Amino acid sequence: MIKIDFLFFGALLWSVYSLFLHGKIKKNNRITLLSGLVIHYFLNGARWQLYPAYFLSITILLINKNLDKSIKYLIGAIASFSLIIPNIVPIISFPDPGGAYATGSLIHHWVDESRDEWFTPENSDDKRQFMLQIWYPGISQDGTDKLPFLDHLETRAKTIAAAGSFPSFLAMHLDLIKTNSVYNLPPEPSAGLMPVLIISHGITGMRQLHTSLAEKFASNGFAVFALDHSYDANISVFPDGSIADYRSEITGDPDSVNIRKRQIDTRVSDIQFILDELEKIQSGALRHPLNGYLDLSRIGITGHSFGGSTAALVAKKDTRVKAVSLIDGWMNPLPQDVIRNGIDQPFLYMGRPSWVDSDYPSSPSISEIMHNNNNGPTHHITIKNTRHLNFCDAPLFTPIGKYLVEIGDIDRKRSVELVNQLSLEFFDMYLKQKPSALLSGSMIVPEFIYSNNFKKKY
């Protein structure tokens, strides 16, 4: 619930209590409830989670006589239901990033004029375009509004619901959720040159599902760049209102292997284009608020699911990347030469205990690349009782998420905290030369299982 909800529900529950106590609603209770309902509506608007409470409030306001016990108990049951719904599908607060800096954010529409868009018809002359969000250490300013978690919700709701296999109305509150970031804050000079982190989302995912991770890094001094891989993402909404819908479903396609290869190559090119643009930003060739703030000698990349294999392939192909982390990465799309020859940069794989419940099994490729072939420092950590969506922000949004999507039995906020902290310590260690209690094993985390090769490689 949000603060204004507590005022409204306080008035409603006081009215229900008075109804049980006196059998009817007194005038002062009626005025208090009506005032609470009107103020809540005008300050916050209506949302579906509160419809039972609205219905109950109006019903109580219309009661003009003493009620028998059965009606009072029915009203009590509706009151309980009215309280449960907003707590099952709440307006959440994002975790405190915990770093020393306020978090600024920018949203860009970038077009790579050198690449044709192969997801659209050949005669369209479309160029590859995508939406990019940046998080960075900013100068704290009083009275600034925090960015909402999602924009264009009326466009996004159906596709988000389709990806999670739940009704679209369940997503119709997500634009009310605020992040910890403020749009277009001035960069914080005391942060110095900022190491760079790039985030690649999973297939059907979107950049916003890694908001808490991005804010964690930005508040600790990193400049973070997360894109929506157009047509692999759940949906991309461009400034002119046009969209890139999800077009990467290839189940049963006889040419699926070649299609996946083309998709991962496109993703890699997206990120290499970003790296090229960052060089222009840092040199001043491209005018940008972060001109002169980026340390391009310290670039890390991380990715979830298909974004994990994307991150590994970028690291293999581009020596500008100095460290790579896979967050429950889906390894199958990686070319066999990467599996055989490994990665040269420091490498972290964190993931669930098993992929047997997935339509996209990760195969022995994880152990092959991690345990046998990697050339750089390697870390492999399993987080107990997790499933695929524990490795993004999905668990934060509802306490019943594990009954709806691929979320495990681990405490939902704890899984997000562990993923974010482990990610930060890995890149702090290899891009900032800071020691890591989690990676060294000096801090005991009961949810972690370290692979046998961890101590050998560390």
NULO-62667 format. One record per atom (N, C-alpha, C): z, x, y. Coordinates in steps of 0.1 Angstrom, whole numbers, plus 5000, padded with zeros to 4 digits. Atoms other than C-alpha are relative to their C-alpha. Layout:
ZXY;...
***
This chain:
500050084988;500050005000;500050095013;499949934988;499650105036;501149935009;498850044993;502350055063;500049855004;500150144995;501049725077;500249904988;499850095012;501149585041;501549974998;498650015003;504849645038;500649895010;499550114991;505449425069;499649864996;500550135004;503349145056;500749964987;499350045013;504849155021;501549985002;498650034997;508349175036;500249865005;500050144995;507648845054;499849904989;500350095011;506148695023;501149994990;498950005010;508948794999;501349935006;498950074994;511548675024;499849855000;500350145001;509848335025;500249954986;499850045014;509748324987;501549994996;498650005002;513448414986;500749875006;499550124993;514248135011;499649884992;500450115008;512247894990;500949984988;499250015012;514247974959;501449965004;498650024996;517547964978;500249865006;499850124993;517047654999;499149884995;500950105005;514247474981;498849965009;501150034991;512047465012;500050125010;500249894991;510847695040;500649955014;499550034986;512847695073;499050045010;500949984989;511147705106;499850155004;500149864996;512048065114;499350084989;500749935010;510748185080;498549975001;501450044999;507547985085;499350085012;500549934989;507048155119;499850154997;500149865004;507748505105;498850024991;501149985010;505348455076;498649985007;501350024993;502548315098;499750125009;500249884991;503048605123;499650124992;500349895008;502948855095;498649994994;501450025005;499748705080;499050035011;501049984989;497948695114;499950145004;500049864995;499049035125;499350094990;500649915010;498049195092;498549985000;501450035001;494649025092;499350075012;500749944988;493749135128;500150155001;499949865000;495049485124;499350074989;500549935012;493849565089;498849934994;501050075007;491349295079;500449964987;499750055013;491149125046;499550104989;500549935011;490749305013;500449934987;499950095012;490449164978;501350024993;498749985007;493649314964;501149915006;498950084994;495649094988;499649855000;500350145001;493848764981;501149914994;498950085006;496648634958;501149985010;498950014990;499148714986;499649915012;500550094990;496948545012;500149854995;500050145006;496648234989;501549955000;498650045001;500448234983;500649975014;499450024987;501248265020;499549875006;500550134995;498947975030;500749884993;499350115008;500447765002;501449975005;498650014996;503947835013;500149935014;500150054987;503047755049;499749855001;500350145000;501747415039;501049914993;499050085007;504847315019;500949945010;499150084990;506847045038;501149934993;499050075007;509246925011;500750094990;499349935010;511747034986;499250014987;500849985012;510247174954;500950004988;499250005013;511347124918;499950154994;499949865005;512147434897;498750054994;501349955006;508847454879;499050055010;500949954990;506947484911;500550135006;499449884995;509347734924;499750124991;500349895009;508947944893;498550045000;501549974999;505147924896;499850085012;500249924988;505348054931;500650144998;499449875003;507648334919;499050084992;501049935008;505048424893;498850055008;501149964991;502248434919;500450115009;499549894991;504448644942;500050134992;500049885008;504948894914;498650064998;501449965002;501148904907;499550065013;500549964987;500548944944;500550145003;499549864998;502649264944;499450104990;500649915010;501149404912;498750055004;501449964998;497549404922;499850115010;500249894990;497749624954;500650134995;499449885005;499849874934;499150054988;501049965011;497249884905;498850065007;501249954993;494349934930;500550035014;499449984987;496150094960;499150075010;500649914989;495050244993;500750134999;499349885003;495950594982;500150095012;500049894991;496950895003;499650134992;500449885007;495251224994;501150105000;498949905000;497551504983;500050095012;499949904989;498851735010;499450134995;500749885005;496552045008;501050124999;498949905002;499652265013;499750135007;500349874994;497952545032;500550015015;499549974987;498652695066;499149935011;500950054990;495652535084;499749854999;500650135000;494452195095;498650014994;501350005007;491252085078;499049935008;501250064994;488052025097;498949974990;501150035009;484951875082;498849975008;501350034994;481251845090;499249944989;500950065010;478551645073;498650025005;501349964996;474951765074;498949934990;501250035008;471551645062;499150125001;500949885000;469551945051;498849984992;501350025006;465951955041;499450144997;500749885004;464252245022;498549985000;501450034998;460752235035;499150084990;500849925009;459652495009;499949944986;500050065014;460252264979;499649865001;500350145002;458551944969;501049934992;499150085007;460751664956;499449954987;500750045012;459851624919;500649874994;499550125004;462051324914;499249885005;500850114994;459751104936;498550024996;501449995004;456051034930;499350115007;500749884995;453651324934;499349985013;500750034987;451751154962;500849975012;499150044989;454851094983;500150115011;499849894991;454851444999;501450025005;498649984997;458651434999;500450144998;499349875002;460551755004;501449984995;498650015005;463851834988;501049995011;499050034989;466651695009;501349974993;498750035005;470351655003;501049995011;498950014991;473651565020;501050114997;499049885002;476151855025;501249975008;498850014993;479751835035;500750145000;499349874999;481752135048;501449975004;498550004996;485552175050;500350145004;499749874995;487052465069;501350005008;498850004992;490252575087;499749975014;500350054987;490352395120;501350015009;498950004991;492552395151;500549865001;499450145001;494952105148;500049945014;500050074987;494651845175;500749864998;499350135001;496951545181;499149895003;500750124997;495651195181;498649994993;501350005006;492651265159;500049914987;500150095012;491451015132;499650094988;500449945012;491151135097;498849944994;501250055006;487851105079;500349904989;499850085012;487550815055;499450074987;500449945013;487050905018;498549984998;501450035002;483650735017;499449935012;500750084991;481050615041;498949914993;501050085005;478350355036;500449934987;499450065012;480550165011;499149894995;500850125004;478349855011;498850054992;501149945008;475550084997;500550064987;499549925012;477650284973;500849924990;499050065009;479950024957;499449974987;500650045012;477549894931;499750124991;500349885008;476450244919;501250074995;498749945005;480050374918;500549924989;499550095011;481050074897;499250014987;500849985012;478050114874;500350134993;499749875006;478950474868;501350004992;498750025006;482550374859;500149884991;500050125009;481550054840;501149915004;499150104995;483749834862;499449925010;500650094990;483049544885;500050065014;500149934987;481849654920;501049965010;499050044990;484449454939;501250094999;498949915002;487049704925;499950125009;500249884992;485549974947;499949965015;500350044987;485349764979;501250035010;499049964990;488449924995;500050155003;500049854999;487450294992;499850055014;500249954986;486350325028;501349995009;498750014992;489950235039;500950124997;499249885003;491250555022;499650115009;500249884991;491750845046;500250134993;499749875005;491451205037;500950085009;499249924991;493351495053;499250075010;500949924992;490351615072;499649925013;500450064987;489251555108;498650055003;501449974998;485551545117;499950095012;500549914990;484251835138;501250075008;498949924994;487552015145;499450145004;500449864997;486952355163;500650094989;499549915010;487252635137;501350085006;498749934996;490652815137;499750155000;500349865000;490053175149;501050094993;499049915007;493353305134;499750004985;500450005015;491853225099;499150134997;500849895002;489553525105;498749974993;501250035008;486353565084;500449924988;499650095011;486453285059;499250034987;500849995013;485553345022;499449864998;500850125002;483053085011;500149954986;500050075013;483352834982;499049895000;501050115001;480552614970;500449924988;499650105011;481252304948;498749924996;501150085006;478652144925;500649894992;499450125008;479451794912;499349984987;500650035012;478751664878;498949895001;501150105000;475851434868;500649865002;499550134995;476351084883;501250015009;498949984991;479051244904;499650005015;500349994986;479251304941;501050095007;499249904994;480751554965;501449955003;498750054995;483551324976;501150004988;499050005011;485151334941;500750134999;499349875000;486251694948;500650025014;499449994987;487751614982;501350085001;498649935000;491351724974;499850154997;500349855003;489952054959;499550075013;500549944988;487952114990;501050025011;499049994990;490852045013;501050104997;499049905004;493152264993;499450145004;500649884996;490752554998;499950025015;500249994985;490052485035;501350035006;498749984994;493752465043;500650144997;499649865003;494152805027;499050105004;500849904994;491452975047;498650014996;501450005005;488152905029;499149915008;501150104995;484952755042;499449954987;500550065013;483852505015;498849925003;501350074999;480352365010;499849924987;500250085011;479852074987;498849905003;501250084998;476551894983;499949894990;500550105010;475151584967;498750044995;501349975006;472451694943;499249874999;500750134999;469951424952;499349964987;500550075012;468951194923;500850044987;499049985010;471551364901;501349945004;498750064995;474351224923;500049854998;499850155001;475650874920;499149935009;501050054990;473750794952;500250095012;499949934987;472950984984;499449915010;500450084989;472650805017;499750095011;500449914990;470650975043;500249945014;499750064987;471050935081;499149895004;500950114996;468050705084;500249884992;499750125008;469550465059;499350014986;500649995013;467250575030;500950064990;499149955010;468750664997;499350084990;500449935013;468350894967;500949944989;499250065010;469450684938;500150094988;499949925012;470450814904;498849994991;501250005008;467350914884;500050104989;499849895010;468751164858;500349954987;499750055013;469250934829;498950024991;501149975009;467251074800;500349984986;499650035014;468950944769;498849954992;501150045008;466350914742;498750045004;501349944995;463651084762;499550114991;500449905009;461551294738;499950145006;500249874993;461151564765;501350035007;498849994993;464851564774;500450155003;499649864998;465351944769;499350065012;500749944988;462652034794;500449935013;499650074988;463751764818;501450065005;498749944996;467351904818;499850145006;500349864995;465952254823;499549995015;500550014986;464052134854;501149955009;498950054991;467151954867;500950115003;499049894997;469452254864;499350115009;500749914991;466752474880;500049955014;500050074986;466552224909;501450025006;498649994995;470352234912;500350155005;499849864996;470352614913;499350035013;500849984988;467652614939;500749935012;499250074989;469752364960;501050105005;498949914996;472652614960;499550135006;500649884994;470452914967;499549985014;500550044987;468952734996;501250005010;498850004992;472552675009;500450155004;499649864998;473253055005;499150065011;500949954990;470153135025;500349955014;499750064987;471152895053;501350065005;498849944995;474653045054;499850135006;500349874994;473153385061;499449975014;500550034987;471253225090;501249955009;498850054992;474553055102;500850125005;499249884996;476453385101;499450095010;500849914991;473753585118;499849945014;500350074988;473353325145;498649955001;501450055000;469753245136;500049854999;499850155001;470952885129;501249975008;498950034992;473152745156;500949904992;499150085008;476352605140;501450035004;498649974996;480052565147;500750114993;499449895008;480852825120;499250135002;500649874996;478653095136;501050115001;499149894999;480453425130;501349994993;498850035007;483153275108;500050034985;500250005015;481753325073;500050144995;500049875007;482453625051;499149994988;501050025011;479353635029;500150114990;499749905010;480653935010;501049944990;499050065009;483153694994;499649854998;500550135003;481353394980;500449964985;499750065014;482653184950;499349874998;500650135004;481152894932;500749934989;499350075011;482752624911;499249874998;500750135003;481452304894;500649934989;499550095011;482452014873;498949954991;501050055009;480551914842;498750075001;501349944998;476851964848;500050105012;499749904989;478052134880;500550134995;499449885006;479852384858;498950094995;501149915004;476652504841;499150045011;500749964988;474952494874;500650125007;499349894994;477652724888;499850134992;500249885008;477252964859;498650065001;501349954999;473552984862;499750065014;500149944986;473753044900;500650145000;499449865001;476153334893;499150104992;500849915008;473853474867;498750055008;501349974993;470753464890;500250065014;499849964986;472353544924;501250095001;498949904998;474453854930;500849985012;499250044988;475653704963;501349934996;498850065005;478153514942;500950104993;499149905005;481253714934;501049954990;499050055010;483353484913;499549864997;500550135004;482553164893;501149934991;499050085008;484752884879;499349884995;500550125006;483752604855;501249904998;498950105001;485852284857;499549904990;500550085011;485352124823;498550005000;501549984999;481852254824;499349964988;500950035011;479052114803;499150114998;500749875002;477552424788;498649984994;501350015007;474552284769;498850035008;501249984993;472152294798;499750155003;500249864997;472652674802;498950064991;501049935008;469652884790;500750094990;499449925011;470253074758;500250145004;499849864996;469853414775;501350015007;498750004994;472953324796;501150004990;499050005011;474853234765;500150134993;500049875007;473853554748;500550125008;499749884993;474353794776;501249985010;498850024993;477153634795;499950015015;499949994985;478253654832;500750135004;499449884996;479053964851;501249995010;498950024990;481353814878;501349954993;498850075005;484953714873;499849854997;500450135005;484853394853;501249924995;498950095004;487253104848;499449874994;500350135006;486752814824;501349934998;498950095003;489352534825;499449874995;500650125005;488852224805;500949924991;499250105008;490051944782;500150074986;499849945014;491252014746;498749984991;501150035009;488151854730;498949915007;501150084995;484651714738;499649894990;500450095011;484551494707;499849865005;500150144995;484951174728;498949995010;501050004989;481951264750;498649974994;501450025003;478351154749;499250135002;500749874997;477551514761;500950114994;499249895005;479251754737;499750145006;500249874994;479852104751;499550104990;500549915010;479052274718;500850135000;499349875000;480252624708;499750095011;500449924989;478652754739;501250055008;498849954993;482052774756;500650124994;499449885006;483553014731;499050114999;501049895001;480253204728;500050085013;500149934987;479953284765;501450055005;498749954995;483753314771;500550114992;499349915009;484953504741;499250124996;500849905006;481953714730;499250085010;501149944992;479453784758;500350035014;499849984986;481053784792;500450155003;499849864996;481054114810;501150025010;499049994989;483454044839;501449954994;498750065004;487153944838;499949854997;500350135005;487353624819;501449934997;498850085002;489953344818;499649864994;500350135007;489953034795;501349934998;498750085000;492652774801;499749864996;500150145004;492852434783;501249935006;498950084995;494952164800;500249884991;499750105010;496651944775;499949855005;500050154998;496151564773;499149965012;501050044990;493151564797;498749964994;501450035003;489751414795;499150045012;501049944991;486651474815;500349975015;499950034986;487551294848;501450045005;498849944995;491051454850;499750125009;500349884993;489151744865;499349975013;500550034987;488151564897;501149915006;499050084993;489951324921;500149864994;500050135005;489251014899;501449954996;498750055004;492850994885;500949955011;499150034989;494350954920;499949855004;500450124994;492750614926;500749884994;499350125006;494650384902;500850054988;499149975011;497550414877;499449954986;500550055012;495450234851;498650064997;501349945002;492450464853;499750044986;500349955013;492850594818;499649894990;500550115008;492150244805;498649965004;501350044995;488950224824;498950114998;501049895001;487250574824;500650124993;499549895008;487650914808;501150085007;498849934995;491151004820;501050004989;499149995011;493751134796;501449965003;498650054999;497451074791;500950095009;499249914990;498651364814;500349925013;499750064987;500351244846;498850025009;501350004993;497351154868;500150095012;500049914989;498551334899;500350144996;499849865005;499751634879;498750074996;501249945004;496351694865;499250055012;500749964988;494751704899;500750125007;499349894994;497451934912;499850134992;500349885008;496952174883;498650065001;501349964998;493252184886;499850075013;500249944987;493352254923;500850135002;499249884999;496152514921;499450114992;500749895008;494452704893;498850055006;501349974993;491152694911;500350105012;499749924988;492752834943;500550144996;499549875004;494653104925;498950094995;501149925005;491553224907;499150065011;500849954990;489453254938;500850095010;499249914992;492353394958;500150144994;499849875008;492753664931;498750095002;501249925001;489053774930;499350005014;500749994987;487953704966;501050055011;499049964990;491253784985;500950114994;499149905006;492954024960;501449965000;498650055001;496053804958;500449994985;499650025013;498053814926;500249854996;499950145005;498153494905;501049984989;499050035010;501153364887;499549924988;500650085010;499053114868;499150084991;500949925008;496453354856;500650114993;499349895007;498853634847;500949944989;499150065010;500953394826;501450025004;498649974996;504053494846;500749875003;499550134998;504553124855;499749914988;500250085011;505052904825;499649865004;500450144997;503052584827;499849934987;500050065013;503752354797;498749944996;501350065003;500352184801;498950094997;501149905002;498352504798;500050064986;500249925012;496952654766;499050125004;500849884998;495653014771;499250044988;500849955012;492853124748;500550144996;499649875005;493453424726;499450125008;500649894993;491053634746;500550025014;499549994986;492953574778;500750135003;499249884998;495353864775;499150124998;500949895003;492654094761;499150035012;500949984989;490354034790;500650025014;499450004987;492854004818;500350145006;
***
